Amino acid sequence: MLSSNEFYLRVRIQKGGIATFGSSIDGKTFTTVGTPFTAREGRWIGAKVGLFFTRPGKFNDAGTADVDWFRFEK
């Protein structure tokens, strides 16, 4: 459960192609999501952005998410 109306998603690519996904509610302190992996030429062509939302006990009900923007940084 989120304790904020805003959250941040990040993929950090480090030297050697080490990719780490993370999330944060303040944009400063990120929690790693999943396991870091090495992006290899010919095997990994990029991260696809996708959002999926659920809520406990409710299925196929109407709901919304307002995504204002995505920022990509080098």
C-alpha positions in Angstrom: 0.0 0.0 0.0 1.2 3.5 -0.8 1.2 6.1 1.9 1.4 8.9 -0.7 -0.5 10.0 -3.8 2.8 10.2 -5.7 5.5 7.6 -6.3 8.6 7.3 -8.4 10.0 4.5 -10.5 13.6 4.2 -11.6 15.9 2.0 -13.6 19.5 2.7 -12.9 22.1 1.4 -15.4 25.6 1.2 -13.9 29.0 0.6 -15.5 29.1 -2.9 -17.0 25.4 -2.8 -17.8 24.2 -3.6 -14.3 20.4 -2.7 -14.3 18.6 -2.1 -11.0 14.9 -1.2 -10.8 13.6 0.8 -7.8 10.6 2.6 -6.4 10.2 5.6 -4.0 7.5 7.7 -2.4 9.8 10.8 -2.0 12.0 10.6 -5.1 15.1 10.4 -3.0 15.2 7.1 -1.1 14.6 4.2 -3.5 13.8 0.6 -2.6 15.1 -2.0 -5.0 12.4 -3.9 -6.9 13.5 -7.4 -8.1 17.0 -8.5 -8.6 19.7 -6.5 -10.3 20.8 -8.1 -13.6 23.4 -7.5 -16.4 22.0 -6.1 -19.6 23.7 -7.8 -22.5 23.9 -6.8 -26.1 21.5 -8.9 -28.2 19.6 -10.1 -25.1 18.2 -6.9 -23.5 17.0 -4.1 -25.7 15.6 -1.7 -23.0 13.1 -1.3 -20.2 9.4 -1.1 -21.2 7.4 1.3 -19.0 4.1 -0.2 -17.8 1.8 0.4 -14.9 -0.6 -2.1 -13.3 -2.8 -1.2 -10.4 -4.9 -3.4 -8.1 -6.7 -3.0 -4.8 -7.6 -5.7 -2.3 -10.9 -7.5 -2.7 -11.9 -5.6 -5.9 -11.7 -7.0 -9.4 -12.8 -5.6 -12.7 -14.1 -2.4 -11.1 -13.7 1.1 -12.6 -10.6 3.0 -11.4 -8.2 5.6 -12.7 -4.6 6.6 -12.5 -3.4 10.0 -13.6 0.1 9.8 -14.9 1.3 13.3 -15.5 4.8 12.7 -17.0 7.8 10.5 -17.4 11.4 11.8 -17.2 14.4 10.1 -18.7 17.8 11.2 -17.5 21.2 10.2 -18.6 
